[in-house]
Amino acid sequence: MYRLRRTSYSVPRRWNDRAKWSVNGIDQAVWFVPMGSLSDEYSLVDDDRILVMDLTNTNRDMAQFDFQPLSETWNDISYELCPCLD
């Protein structure tokens, strides 16, 4: 199991940030972040998703992630993929 962390800018007073996403061509759910920045400035936001798919058959460094924004506020900075440790 892996954790995918998205770091992004949250636009002031904009809500319902969302995108369709897939891993190695397999559709995941819609990535949905309901809250936006409550201030009058952009905010830096970290948001995590758990991948329950097995990446051991594929080199995890070669995994293909695809994001298709469904909102105009989808502002990516970076993504980080880490194994979940028990």
RANORFEN-V747414 format. One record per pair of residues at least 24 apart in sequence whose ideal C-beta (glycine too) atoms are under 10 Angstrom apart, sorted by the first residue. I is the first residue (numbers start at 0). J is the second residue. D is the distance in Angstrom with one decimal. If there is no record, write none. Layout:
i,j,d
I,J,D
I,J,D
//
This chain:
i,j,d
0,49,6.3
0,50,6.7
0,51,5.9
0,52,8.7
0,53,8.7
0,54,9.3
0,82,7.4
0,83,4.4
0,84,9.5
0,85,9.0
1,48,9.2
1,49,7.4
1,50,4.4
1,51,8.7
1,52,8.2
1,53,9.5
1,54,6.2
1,59,7.3
1,62,8.8
1,80,5.6
1,81,6.6
1,82,5.7
1,83,6.3
2,47,5.4
2,48,7.4
2,49,5.9
2,50,7.4
2,79,8.3
2,80,7.5
2,81,5.1
2,82,7.7
2,83,5.3
2,84,9.5
3,27,9.1
3,30,9.1
3,46,9.3
3,47,6.9
3,48,4.9
3,49,7.8
3,50,5.9
3,62,9.6
3,64,7.5
3,78,6.2
3,79,7.4
3,80,5.4
3,81,8.2
4,45,5.8
4,46,7.2
4,47,5.0
4,48,8.1
4,77,8.4
4,78,6.8
4,79,4.6
4,80,8.0
4,81,7.2
5,30,7.2
5,32,8.5
5,44,8.2
5,45,7.3
5,46,5.1
5,47,7.7
5,48,7.6
5,66,8.7
5,73,9.6
5,75,6.7
5,76,8.3
5,77,7.8
5,78,5.5
5,79,8.3
6,43,6.8
6,44,7.2
6,45,5.4
6,46,8.2
6,74,10.0
6,75,7.8
6,76,4.6
6,77,4.8
6,78,7.5
6,79,7.6
7,32,8.0
7,41,9.6
7,42,9.4
7,43,7.7
7,44,5.4
7,45,8.3
7,46,7.3
7,72,8.9
7,73,7.5
7,74,5.1
7,75,5.5
7,76,5.7
7,77,8.6
7,78,9.5
8,36,8.4
8,40,9.9
8,41,4.6
8,42,7.2
8,43,6.5
8,44,7.4
8,72,8.7
8,73,9.9
8,74,4.3
8,75,8.6
8,76,6.6
9,34,7.6
9,35,5.1
9,36,4.2
9,37,9.1
9,38,9.2
9,40,9.6
9,41,6.5
9,42,4.4
9,43,7.6
9,44,4.6
9,46,9.6
9,72,7.8
9,74,7.8
10,35,6.0
10,36,6.5
10,40,9.9
10,41,6.5
10,42,8.8
10,70,9.6
10,71,8.6
10,72,4.6
10,73,9.7
10,74,6.8
11,35,7.0
11,36,4.7
11,37,8.1
11,38,6.3
11,39,5.4
11,40,6.2
11,41,6.6
11,42,7.9
11,72,10.0
12,36,7.0
12,37,7.8
12,38,8.9
12,39,7.9
13,70,8.1
13,71,8.1
13,72,4.5
13,74,9.7
14,70,8.9
14,72,8.4
15,69,9.0
15,70,6.1
15,72,8.2
16,44,8.6
16,46,8.7
16,68,8.6
16,69,9.0
16,70,5.4
16,71,9.3
16,72,5.1
16,73,6.0
16,74,8.2
17,67,10.0
17,68,7.7
17,69,4.7
17,70,5.1
17,72,9.0
17,73,7.5
18,65,9.6
18,66,4.8
18,67,5.9
18,68,4.6
18,69,5.6
18,70,7.3
18,73,5.2
18,75,9.0
19,65,8.4
19,66,7.5
19,67,4.5
19,68,8.3
19,69,6.3
20,48,8.3
20,64,6.7
20,65,6.4
20,66,4.8
20,67,7.2
20,68,9.7
20,78,10.0
21,63,8.0
21,64,7.4
21,65,4.8
21,66,8.4
21,67,8.4
22,48,9.9
22,50,6.4
22,52,6.3
22,54,7.9
22,57,9.3
22,62,6.1
22,63,7.1
22,64,5.8
22,65,8.1
22,80,9.5
23,52,8.0
23,54,8.1
23,56,9.8
23,57,6.3
23,61,8.9
23,62,5.9
23,63,5.3
23,64,8.4
23,65,9.2
24,63,7.1
24,65,8.0
25,50,10.0
25,52,6.6
25,63,9.8
26,65,9.4
27,51,9.7
27,52,8.4
27,64,9.2
27,65,9.7
27,66,9.9
29,67,9.7
29,69,6.8
30,66,7.4
30,67,10.0
30,68,9.5
30,69,9.1
30,73,8.7
31,69,9.0
31,70,9.2
32,70,9.2
32,72,9.1
32,73,9.2
35,72,7.1
36,72,9.9
41,74,8.1
43,76,7.6
44,74,9.3
44,76,9.2
45,76,9.7
45,77,9.8
45,79,9.1
47,79,9.4
47,81,9.4
47,83,9.9
48,78,9.9
49,83,6.8
50,80,7.9
50,82,9.9
50,83,8.7
51,83,9.7
54,80,8.4
54,82,9.1
//
